[in-house]
Each structure stands twice: as C-alpha cells, then as structure tokens.
Amino acid sequence: MKKSIGLVGSIFLLAVLTGCNKSISKEQKKNKPETEKLSSHQEKTPSESLENKLSKEEAVKLAMKQFEDYLPNILKTYDDGVIDLQDPHVGDFTGDGIEDIAIYWNIAPEGGNALIGQGLSLYKNDGRTVKVIAGYEPDYLFAFDTIKNGKISVKKLQYAEEDGRCCPSISTKHTLTISGNKAY
C-alpha cells in the first residue's frame, strides 16, 4: 500500500511540477517586454526565409543559365562573333539588401582576338529566383569595375595616340544608371 501511495504521490508531484513549469513559462511570456517579444519573432522569420533563400552560388548559376539561353540572340547581332568571356559579378545594385548578379561579357570574331562587342547583363535576385532587368551595351570600350554602395561602376576605356591596339591607357570611371530595361 505504501509503495502504491508513493508511486501515486511521485506521479502527482511530477504533474504539479510540470504544470508549474508551464505556468511559469506562460507567465514569463506575458511579462516579457514588447521589444523582447518582437526580437524573438524576428529571429524566427529570417531563419524561415533563409530555408528558401537562394545561396549566392545558386543565384549565379541561375543567372548564368539564363544568360546561356539568351546568348544566341546576342550573337545574332554580331556577324561571325563568338562569346569570348562571361564573367559574373555579385553585389546589391537594386537596393533591396539581396546580392544581384551582373554578367560582364564580350564577343570576338571567330578565330580572332579583337573585341567586336561587349556588355553587361543585369539580373535581380529576389532571394528565390533571378531575372534579367537590364542590359548595358555601350558604343565604347569599357571594363567592369565594381558593385559597391548599390551602384555599378565601369571604366570607360579610350586610346591615347601612342597606345597599342591591345591596351587603351585612358580610363574614366562611370557609374551606371538603370532605367527600364536599359543601363547607361
């Protein structure tokens, strides 16, 4: 009889302690300052969105795939041209806090080493997918510079009189503006 009362008493004590522990947790939550409640909620939201968020590498792969799919259309505008370079650069140029992708590319004549075309294809990353938002194909030589502080910078290149064909020596920094589906 004592053993059964002891067992029942232990179960009762465990139930009481568990109930007290739960009520203490509820009481603590009720008394928690609003800022703590908010930060607790904010911690969950980003981790949930991170589960579905593209990594930088995945975003670059998606942009490169889209670029490859569109490349035949670019090549149609350059007689006998072939892609010579595709160089992805990552940085937030749309101002949403997510790193976007700029693919610098150039076209050379088949079997040659001159540039007959070059440009940037700009892809917005929304965290789940990427899509092309603008293109930049100026009528002058340029080199990609940086994506910094929400802006894309390039270097306009010009030849000085004594420069060899390979090496323009005049470089002027230019910050791109994106408007509609064009960058200038």
N, C-alpha and C positions, 0 to 999 in steps of 0.2 A: 504494500500500500504506500509506504513512504517513497519507494522508487517511482511509482506512477505519479505521485504528487510532485516529486522533484522534477520529473520529466515534463509534466504539465506546467509547473512553475517556470522551468527554464524556457519552454516554448513561449509562455505568456510574457516573460521578461524580454525575450528576443523580439517579440511582436511589438511590445511597448517601446523598446529602444529604436527599432526600425521606424515606427510611426513618429517618434520624437525627432529622429534624424530627418525624416521627410518634412515635418512641420518646421523644423529649424531652417531647412533649405528654402522652403516657401517663404518663411518669414524674412530670411536674409534677402531673397529676391525682391520682396515687397519694399524693403528698406534700402535697397541699393539705389544710389543716386542715379538720376537720369543719364548723366554722361557715361557712367559705367554700363548701364543697360544698352545705350547706343553703341558704345565701342564693342561690347560683346556681340551685338547683332552685326556690326560692320565686319568683325573678324570672320563671321560665317559667310557673308555674302561674297567677298573676294575669293575665298577658298572654293566656294561652289562654282564661281565663274572661272576660276583657274583650271578646274577639271575639264572644261570645254574649250579653253583658250588655246589657240594655235601657238606653238613654240615659234621662235624666230626662224629656226631651220625649216619648219613645216611651211611657214608663210613664204619664205624664199623659194622653196620647192614649188609651191602653187603658182607663184608669180612667174618663175622660170618656165613652168609647163604652159601657162597661158601665153607667154612670150613666144615659145617654140611653135605653138599652134597658130599664132598670128604672123610669124616670120615670113611665110610665103607671100603674104600681102605686102609686106615691107619690101621684099626682094623684087616684086613686080615693078616697082618704081625705079629700080636701078638696073639698067641693061647689063647683063652678064656679071652681076655682082653676087658675091657670096659673103656670108657672115664671117667676119674676121675676129670679133670679140663680143662677148656677152659677159658683163661684169656687174653682179648685183651689189647694191649698197643699201644699208639698213639705217633708218632713223625716222623719227616722228616729224613729218613735214605737213601733216594735216591738223596738228594741234589737239588731237584727242587723247594723247598720252600713250598711244599704241604705236610701236615702230612700224613704219611703212617701208616699201621697197622701191628703189629706183634702179632700173637696169640700164647701165650705160652700154651702148653697142656701137659697132662700126661695121661698115661694108667696104670690101676691097674688090677690085676686079679679079675674076678667076685667073689664077696664075700670076697675079701681080701683087705689088706691095704698097700701092698708093691707097689713100682713103678716097672713096667716091661718095660716101655718105656716113653720117653718124647721128646719134640721137640718144635721148633718154625716154624710157617708157616708165611711167609713174603709176604705182599700184598702192591703193589704200588698203590697209589691213584693219578690219573691224574686230579682230580677235577670233573670228570664226571662219572667215574666208577673206580672200583678197580679190580686188577688181581694179582693172585699169581705169584711171581717172583722167590722165592727160599724157600728151606726148610733147617732146621738145626736139625739133629738127631744124636748127638754125642754118642760115646760109653762110656760116663762117666756121672755122675750126674751133674746137673747144676741148677742154679736158675736164672731167669730173673733179670737183674739189671736195666738198663736204656736205653733210646734212647736220646742221647744228642750230640750236635755238629755234627749231621749227622752220628753218629755211634751207633751201638747196642752193649751194654755191657752185659755180663753174668758173673756169678760167678761159676767157676769150683769148685765142692764140692768133698772132699775126707775125708775118715775116719781116725782119729787118732786111735792108738791101744786101747785106753780106751773108745772110743765113743760107744754109744748105736746105734742100727740099725736105730733109728729114726733121729739121729742128727749128721750128719758129721760136724766136727768142723774146718776142714781146708778149707779155701775159697781163691781162687785165681781169681782175675779179668781178664777177657779175652774179647777183642774187636773182634767182628765178621768181617769177610771179605766176601763180596758177589761176587761170580764169577759164571757166567752162571746161572744155576738154583739151585746152592748149596751155602750154607753159611758154613764157617768153622772158 
